[in-house]
Amino acid sequence: MPEDTPLIESNVEQLRAHAFKDPLVVIATGFGIGWIPVAPGTVASLVIALIFWFFGPDSIVYQYAVIFLLFLVTRLMLGFVVRKYGAKDESCIVLDEFLGMAVALFWVFEEKVWWLYVIAFLIFRILDIVKPWPISWVEQRVPGAYGIILDDVIAGAGAAIVTHLIWLTQY
């Protein structure tokens, strides 16, 4: 290594060095959202909630399709980023938050009730930040891209279930 080449010490620094050069990093960081200095996961979750509010699928079949395709893209992109940069569940990687929030909104898409979106968002963020069991277990024991993805999918599923139960109690 030449003397003038900077030493890259952490996975985050490797990702930052390729932040807007490598399309894989651009996608994994939510098109730059991951580089927001405060709460990038929360901002990413809010962005996907707003996108789904205005442009979200309105039938159960489309909901399955959107979540399935988002899962495939997330798995593919994060698989490449993990292999290429040795990335872990870094805070700058927010593509998994997009997927988790989409799962959290699963039963809410059709309703278009603003307070259900807020509840799903808040519960998802709490579960994703606090990481109660089984989320913490998955995060610690599942390696690679699946480990990065599955903790958010489980948090999203928990948020979807709680939000749906709240919705059902309204009748």
C-alpha positions as CSV (number, residue, x, y, z in Angstrom):
1,M,0.0,0.0,0.0
2,P,1.5,3.4,-1.0
3,E,2.3,5.7,1.9
4,D,-0.2,8.4,0.8
5,T,-3.1,5.9,0.7
6,P,-5.3,6.6,3.8
7,L,-5.8,3.7,6.2
8,I,-9.4,2.8,6.4
9,E,-10.1,1.6,9.9
10,S,-13.7,0.6,10.2
11,N,-16.5,-0.7,8.0
12,V,-18.3,2.6,8.3
13,E,-15.2,4.4,7.0
14,Q,-15.0,2.0,4.1
15,L,-18.6,2.7,3.2
16,R,-18.1,6.4,3.6
17,A,-15.1,6.3,1.3
18,H,-17.4,4.8,-1.4
19,A,-20.6,6.7,-0.3
20,F,-21.5,8.2,-3.7
21,K,-19.1,6.2,-5.9
22,D,-20.4,2.7,-5.5
23,P,-24.1,2.2,-6.5
24,L,-24.3,-0.7,-4.0
25,V,-23.4,1.7,-1.1
26,V,-25.8,4.4,-2.5
27,I,-28.7,1.9,-2.4
28,A,-27.7,0.3,0.9
29,T,-27.6,3.8,2.5
30,G,-31.0,4.7,1.2
31,F,-29.7,7.0,-1.5
32,G,-27.8,9.0,1.1
33,I,-30.3,9.0,4.0
34,G,-27.9,6.8,5.9
35,W,-25.4,9.6,6.1
36,I,-27.8,11.9,8.0
37,P,-25.9,12.5,11.3
38,V,-28.9,12.1,13.6
39,A,-31.3,9.1,13.5
40,P,-30.8,7.9,9.9
41,G,-32.9,4.8,10.6
42,T,-35.8,6.9,11.8
43,V,-35.6,9.2,8.9
44,A,-35.5,6.2,6.5
45,S,-38.6,4.8,8.2
46,L,-40.4,8.1,7.9
47,V,-39.5,8.4,4.2
48,I,-40.9,4.9,3.4
49,A,-44.0,5.6,5.5
50,L,-44.6,8.8,3.5
51,I,-44.0,7.1,0.2
52,F,-46.4,4.3,1.1
53,W,-49.0,6.8,2.3
54,F,-49.0,8.6,-1.1
55,F,-48.1,5.8,-3.5
56,G,-48.5,2.6,-1.6
57,P,-50.2,-0.5,-2.9
58,D,-53.9,-0.7,-2.2
59,S,-54.6,-4.5,-2.4
60,I,-53.2,-7.4,-0.4
61,V,-51.7,-8.9,-3.6
62,Y,-49.7,-5.8,-4.3
63,Q,-48.7,-5.5,-0.7
64,Y,-47.2,-9.0,-0.8
65,A,-45.5,-8.2,-4.1
66,V,-44.0,-4.9,-2.9
67,I,-42.7,-6.5,0.3
68,F,-41.4,-9.5,-1.5
69,L,-39.6,-7.4,-4.1
70,L,-38.2,-5.1,-1.4
71,F,-37.0,-8.1,0.5
72,L,-35.2,-9.5,-2.7
73,V,-33.6,-6.1,-3.5
74,T,-32.5,-5.6,0.2
75,R,-31.1,-9.1,0.5
76,L,-29.2,-8.8,-2.8
77,M,-27.8,-5.3,-2.2
78,L,-26.8,-6.0,1.5
79,G,-25.3,-9.3,0.5
80,F,-23.0,-7.5,-1.9
81,V,-22.2,-4.8,0.6
82,V,-21.4,-7.3,3.4
83,R,-19.1,-9.3,1.1
84,K,-17.4,-6.3,-0.5
85,Y,-17.0,-4.1,2.6
86,G,-17.4,-6.5,5.5
87,A,-20.3,-4.3,6.6
88,K,-22.3,-5.2,9.7
89,D,-25.6,-3.6,10.8
90,E,-24.0,-0.1,10.6
91,S,-26.3,2.9,11.3
92,C,-25.6,4.2,7.8
93,I,-27.2,1.1,6.2
94,V,-30.9,1.9,6.1
95,L,-32.2,-0.2,3.3
96,D,-33.3,-2.7,6.0
97,E,-35.3,0.0,7.6
98,F,-37.2,0.5,4.4
99,L,-38.1,-3.2,4.4
100,G,-38.9,-3.3,8.1
101,M,-41.2,-0.2,7.8
102,A,-42.9,-1.7,4.8
103,V,-43.6,-4.9,6.8
104,A,-44.9,-2.7,9.7
105,L,-47.4,-1.1,7.4
106,F,-48.6,-4.4,6.0
107,W,-52.2,-4.3,7.2
108,V,-52.4,-0.5,7.2
109,F,-51.9,0.1,3.4
110,E,-55.6,-0.4,2.5
111,E,-57.0,1.7,5.4
112,K,-55.2,5.0,4.7
113,V,-55.8,6.1,8.3
114,W,-53.1,8.5,9.3
115,W,-53.0,7.6,13.0
116,L,-52.4,3.9,12.1
117,Y,-49.4,5.0,10.0
118,V,-48.1,6.9,13.0
119,I,-48.7,4.0,15.4
120,A,-47.0,1.5,13.0
121,F,-44.1,4.0,12.6
122,L,-43.7,4.5,16.4
123,I,-43.9,0.9,17.3
124,F,-41.5,-0.2,14.6
125,R,-38.9,2.4,15.7
126,I,-39.3,1.4,19.4
127,L,-38.8,-2.3,18.6
128,D,-36.0,-1.6,16.2
129,I,-34.1,0.6,18.7
130,V,-34.8,-1.3,21.9
131,K,-34.5,-4.7,20.3
132,P,-36.4,-6.9,22.7
133,W,-36.2,-10.7,22.3
134,P,-36.4,-12.3,19.7
135,I,-35.1,-9.3,17.7
136,S,-31.9,-9.1,19.9
137,W,-31.4,-12.8,19.6
138,V,-31.6,-12.7,15.8
139,E,-29.3,-9.7,15.5
140,Q,-26.6,-11.4,17.6
141,R,-26.8,-14.9,16.1
142,V,-27.7,-14.5,12.4
143,P,-24.6,-13.5,10.4
144,G,-24.3,-11.4,7.3
145,A,-27.0,-9.8,5.3
146,Y,-29.8,-12.0,6.8
147,G,-28.8,-10.8,10.3
148,I,-29.0,-7.2,9.1
149,I,-32.4,-7.7,7.5
150,L,-34.2,-10.1,9.8
151,D,-34.1,-7.9,13.0
152,D,-35.9,-5.2,11.1
153,V,-38.4,-7.7,9.5
154,I,-39.2,-9.1,12.9
155,A,-39.6,-5.5,14.4
156,G,-41.8,-4.7,11.4
157,A,-43.9,-7.8,11.9
158,G,-44.3,-7.0,15.6
159,A,-45.4,-3.4,14.7
160,A,-47.8,-4.7,12.1
161,I,-49.4,-7.1,14.6
162,V,-49.8,-4.5,17.3
163,T,-51.1,-1.9,14.9
164,H,-53.6,-4.3,13.5
165,L,-54.8,-5.3,16.9
166,I,-55.3,-1.7,17.8
167,W,-57.2,-1.2,14.5
168,L,-59.4,-4.2,15.4
169,T,-60.3,-2.9,18.8
170,Q,-61.8,0.2,17.1
171,Y,-64.9,-1.8,16.0
